[in-house]
Amino acid sequence: MIYNALSRINNGLARKVSRVKIPFSKADMAMLEALVKYGYVASVERKGRGVKRIIDVNLKYNEDGRSAIKGIKLVSRPSRRVYMGYRDIKPSRRGRGRYIISTPVGLKSNHDARREKLGGEVLFEIW
């Protein structure tokens, strides 16, 4: 699910491609829309119908050719889930990165979750 999508994005950034295709799921779409909202991905678009649905992701690069995503680190894994209350949420990479947290209201960054006093499962860290 989300881990497969992050792996495809990482591989696309390593190859310096502009677009990546990911099999569609609602969780992946919500995660990618959060990455668009926070400026790590240029755009996402759902394509296809029925069984052949995909998500077309346009990766974001600066003028000098460096990607907007410097790194991605998985925090929760299927074998070990990590949960945090809103009081336990700390800044990521001294404020330069973000944790993406699955809250009861949807996916939020660590800044938004703390502001709205929401805790949940910490999915990954991105910077």
N, C-alpha and C positions, 0 to 999 in steps of 0.2 A: 504494500500500500504506500504509505508516505515514504518509507525507506527506499523503495524502488524508485519513486519519483525523484528523491534527492540524489540518488546514485546516478540517474540519467542526466540530471542537471549538472552534477559534478563532472561526469564524463564529457558532456557537451562543452563545458567551459575549458576542460583540458585540451580538447580538440579545436577550440576557438570557432565553433559553429554558431550561426546566428539563431537557429531554431532547433527545438527538440520536441519529439512526439512522445507522449506518455499515455498508456491505456487509461480510459476514463474511470474515475470513481468519485463519489461525492466528497470523500475526505481529501483526496488529492486536489480536487477543484477548490475546496475551501482553503487549503494550505497555499496553493498557488495564488489565489486571489489576495491572501494576506501578504505574500511576497511582493505582489504588484503594489498593494497599498503602501508598503513600507519602502518601496523604491529599489528592490533587489532584482526584479524581473521587469522587462519592458511591458509585456502584455501576455494574456492567455486567452485562448479561444477554444470553445468546445466544437468539435466537428464530428460528422458522421451520425448514423442512426442505427438503432438496434444493437447488434452484437459488436459492430465495428466502430464504436465510439472512441474517439481519442481526444486528448487535450494537446493543442498546438501551443507551445511556449516559445515566445520570442525573448531571447536572453539579452541582457543589457550590458553594453560596453561603453567605456569612456572614450573621449576623442583620441587618446593615446593608445587605444587598443586593449587596455586592462579592463577586466570584468568588474561589475559592481559588487559581485560576491567574491570576497577574498578567501573565505573558508566556511565549511559547514561541519558541525560536530554533533553527532547523535547523543542525546542525553538519556532518553528512555529507550529501552530495547524490549523486544518481546519477552526476554528472560528476566529483565529487571526494570520495572516501571519506577519512575521518579515523580513524586508528587510534592507540591509546595503550597503552603497557605500564602495569602497575600503579604503577610508580615515577613515571610522568609525569602521573598523574591528580591534578589540583589541585582545591581547593574551588571551587564555582560561586557567584558573586555574594556573595563573602565569607562563605560558609557558609549563606546564605539560600536558595539554589537547588540544583538537582541536575542532573547530567548523567545521561542514561539511556544505558547502554553495553550493546551486544550482546556477551556473553561466550560461551565454549564451553558454559557451564552454563545459559545463559538470559539474560534481560534483568536487569541490576542497576543500582543507582544508583552514583554515584561513591564514596560512602561504603562501601557493601557490597563493591564490586569491589576497592577498595584494601585493605580489611580481609581479604578472602579471597585477596588477591594474584592477581587476575585482570585481564587486559587485554582489549581488543577494539575494536570499531568504536563510536565515539561517535555516537549517532544524533541526539540533540537535547538542548537545555538547557531546563529549565523552572523557573520561579520564581513 
